[in-house]
Each structure stands twice: as structure tokens, then as C-alpha cells.
């Protein structure tokens, strides 16, 4: 967070509350996965349901691969996988699928959540486009 935000919230637990408000009220879908090799979903916001039709509670413990299907570009997924293995960021577009099977062009960014140099989780910010 920026230093002015840190000053405002210094000595409080408000940082987590701020992040929760941002995530829950974002127009974009936000998905957080753990840092394991499987990349299991540990959080999805309300906009994720609007984008994909999946209830956030129903996807916990699954992987984002539930959104992939026959039209998903393997080259894009390979590029994503390479970026994750390198601990870097990713941005891309690919055909993914809603819960009802309807294809959508998903544009997304994936970023590591780090504490020090250790990656604790990954956040994906997604939108149709």
C-alpha cells in the first residue's frame, strides 16, 4: 500500500478491512489462489459470480482450470504457467467458459502476493474483454 495509506491505518487492523471493501465492491472479478502447485482457489468476490456464473463459495478449493474448455488457448495457459513458475506477473486474454458453458473472452492479470520474498498467494483480476 502507499505510504499515505499506511500512515492513516498505522497501528490498526484497518488494512485488511480496506482490502475486503475494495475486493467485495470491485467491478472486476477478483480470484485469489494459494501458492501451492495446484493453485487452489481461496477467495472469489461477487463480481466473479457475475462474470462466470459460479458462486464464490462453490469454487473454494478448486482450481481456476474450472473456467477452461475446448476453446481455451493452450499457448496462453503455458505463458501463464511460465510466469507463475518464475514468480512473475501475467496478463493475457483467452476463451474461458461460464458455469453454463457459454464461452467468454477473459482478460486477466495475475500477480503474486508476497511477504518479503516469499509468495503467499496469487491474485487474478479478471474481466470480459
KERO-956528 format. One record per residue (C-alpha): residue in one letter; x, y, z. Coordinates in Angstrom, 2 decimals. Each point is the difference from the previous one (the first is absolute). Layout:
N
+------+---------+---------+---------+
| code |      px |      py |      pz |
+------+---------+---------+---------+
|    a |       X |       Y |       Z |
...
+------+---------+---------+---------+
# end
This chain:
129
+------+---------+---------+---------+
| code |      px |      py |      pz |
+------+---------+---------+---------+
|    x |    0.00 |    0.00 |    0.00 |
|    x |    1.11 |    3.54 |   -0.48 |
|    x |    1.68 |    1.80 |    2.86 |
|    x |   -2.94 |    2.39 |    0.53 |
|    x |   -2.34 |   -2.94 |    0.50 |
|    x |    2.48 |   -1.56 |    2.39 |
|    x |    0.05 |    3.23 |    2.01 |
|    x |   -3.80 |    0.13 |    0.22 |
|    x |   -0.27 |   -3.63 |    1.11 |
|    x |    3.15 |   -0.14 |    2.13 |
|    x |   -0.41 |   -2.18 |    3.06 |
|    x |   -3.41 |   -1.37 |   -1.03 |
|    x |   -1.41 |   -3.03 |   -1.76 |
|    x |   -1.73 |    2.27 |   -2.50 |
|    x |    2.21 |   -1.12 |   -2.88 |
|    x |   -1.84 |   -3.33 |   -0.23 |
|    x |   -3.36 |    1.77 |    0.27 |
|    x |    1.04 |    2.34 |   -2.81 |
|    x |    1.00 |   -2.91 |   -2.22 |
|    x |   -3.29 |   -1.78 |    0.70 |
|    x |   -2.02 |    3.09 |   -0.94 |
|    x |    2.03 |    0.45 |   -3.20 |
|    x |   -0.32 |   -3.64 |   -1.05 |
|    x |   -3.69 |   -0.39 |    0.83 |
|    x |   -0.97 |    3.21 |   -1.80 |
|    x |    2.21 |   -0.29 |   -3.05 |
|    x |   -1.65 |    0.02 |   -3.41 |
|    x |    2.65 |   -2.55 |   -1.04 |
|    x |    0.06 |   -3.64 |    1.01 |
|    x |    2.67 |   -0.74 |    2.59 |
|    x |    1.22 |   -3.52 |    0.62 |
|    x |    2.71 |   -0.95 |    2.50 |
|    x |    1.78 |   -3.34 |   -0.10 |
|    x |    2.43 |   -1.49 |    2.46 |
|    x |    3.68 |   -0.28 |   -0.86 |
|    x |   -0.04 |   -3.79 |   -0.32 |
|    x |    0.80 |   -1.69 |   -3.31 |
|    x |   -3.71 |   -0.80 |   -0.37 |
|    x |   -0.97 |    3.66 |    0.46 |
|    x |   -3.25 |   -0.62 |    1.89 |
|    x |   -2.52 |    2.81 |    0.21 |
|    x |   -0.16 |    1.57 |    3.48 |
|    x |   -2.11 |    3.08 |   -0.84 |
|    x |   -2.37 |    1.20 |   -2.71 |
|    x |   -1.99 |    3.24 |    0.11 |
|    x |   -3.59 |    0.74 |   -1.05 |
|    x |    1.13 |    1.27 |   -3.40 |
|    x |    1.45 |   -3.48 |   -0.66 |
|    x |   -3.54 |   -1.39 |    0.17 |
|    x |   -1.28 |    2.70 |   -2.34 |
|    x |    2.79 |   -0.76 |   -2.50 |
|    x |   -0.02 |   -3.80 |    0.16 |
|    x |   -3.29 |   -1.10 |    1.58 |
|    x |    1.91 |   -1.92 |    2.69 |
|    x |   -0.91 |    0.68 |    3.63 |
|    x |    3.15 |    1.10 |    1.85 |
|    x |   -0.57 |   -2.52 |    2.81 |
|    x |   -0.34 |   -2.85 |   -2.54 |
|    x |    3.43 |    0.56 |   -1.58 |
|    x |    2.03 |    0.05 |    3.21 |
|    x |    2.53 |   -2.83 |   -0.07 |
|    x |   -0.26 |   -0.40 |   -3.78 |
|    x |    2.44 |    1.36 |   -2.56 |
|    x |   -0.60 |    2.72 |   -2.60 |
|    x |    0.18 |   -2.76 |   -2.62 |
|    x |   -3.75 |   -0.41 |    0.58 |
|    x |   -0.33 |    3.01 |   -2.33 |
|    x |    1.94 |   -1.60 |   -2.85 |
|    x |   -1.40 |   -2.04 |   -2.83 |
|    x |    0.51 |   -1.12 |   -3.59 |
|    x |    0.48 |    3.52 |   -1.35 |
|    x |    2.51 |    1.09 |    2.64 |
|    x |    3.32 |    0.84 |   -1.69 |
|    x |    2.66 |   -2.36 |    1.37 |
|    x |    2.77 |    2.46 |   -0.96 |
|    x |   -1.50 |    2.64 |    2.28 |
|    x |   -0.34 |   -2.50 |    2.85 |
|    x |    3.61 |   -1.12 |   -0.52 |
|    x |    1.12 |    3.65 |    0.15 |
|    x |   -2.00 |    0.43 |    3.23 |
|    x |    1.56 |   -3.16 |    1.46 |
|    x |    3.50 |    1.23 |   -0.88 |
|    x |   -0.62 |    3.37 |    1.63 |
|    x |   -1.29 |   -1.65 |    3.19 |
|    x |    2.97 |   -2.38 |    0.18 |
|    x |    2.35 |    2.98 |   -0.39 |
|    x |   -1.84 |    1.89 |    2.75 |
|    x |   -0.94 |    2.76 |   -2.41 |
|    x |   -3.12 |    1.75 |   -1.18 |
|    x |   -2.20 |   -0.99 |   -2.89 |
|    x |   -2.51 |    1.76 |   -2.21 |
|    x |   -1.94 |   -1.66 |   -2.77 |
|    x |   -3.26 |   -0.80 |   -1.76 |
|    x |   -1.50 |   -3.38 |   -0.76 |
|    x |   -3.33 |   -1.67 |   -0.55 |
|    x |   -1.31 |   -1.29 |    3.30 |
|    x |   -3.42 |   -1.35 |    0.87 |
|    x |   -2.81 |    0.98 |    2.31 |
|    x |   -1.62 |   -2.57 |    2.27 |
|    x |   -2.76 |   -0.53 |   -2.58 |
|    x |    2.56 |   -0.73 |   -2.74 |
|    x |   -0.26 |    3.36 |   -1.76 |
|    x |    3.42 |    1.10 |   -1.29 |
|    x |    1.38 |    3.40 |    0.94 |
|    x |    3.19 |    1.80 |   -0.87 |
|    x |    1.68 |    0.54 |    3.34 |
|    x |    2.65 |    2.65 |    0.43 |
|    x |    1.90 |   -0.44 |    3.21 |
|    x |    3.05 |    1.00 |    2.01 |
|    x |    1.64 |   -2.32 |    2.49 |
|    x |    2.31 |    1.39 |    2.65 |
|    x |    1.89 |   -1.57 |    2.89 |
|    x |   -0.85 |    0.97 |    3.57 |
|    x |    3.37 |    0.06 |    1.72 |
|    x |    1.10 |    0.32 |    3.59 |
|    x |    3.66 |    0.84 |   -0.27 |
|    x |    1.18 |   -2.15 |   -2.88 |
|    x |   -2.39 |   -2.87 |    0.70 |
|    x |   -3.09 |   -0.36 |   -2.21 |
|    x |   -2.94 |   -0.64 |    2.31 |
|    x |   -2.79 |   -0.03 |   -2.62 |
|    x |   -0.97 |    1.23 |   -3.46 |
|    x |   -2.67 |    2.55 |   -0.88 |
|    x |   -1.75 |    0.00 |   -3.38 |
|    x |   -1.95 |    3.06 |   -1.11 |
|    x |   -2.35 |   -1.00 |   -2.79 |
|    x |   -2.49 |    1.59 |   -2.38 |
|    x |   -1.74 |   -0.85 |   -3.21 |
|    x |    1.75 |    1.51 |   -2.94 |
+------+---------+---------+---------+
# end
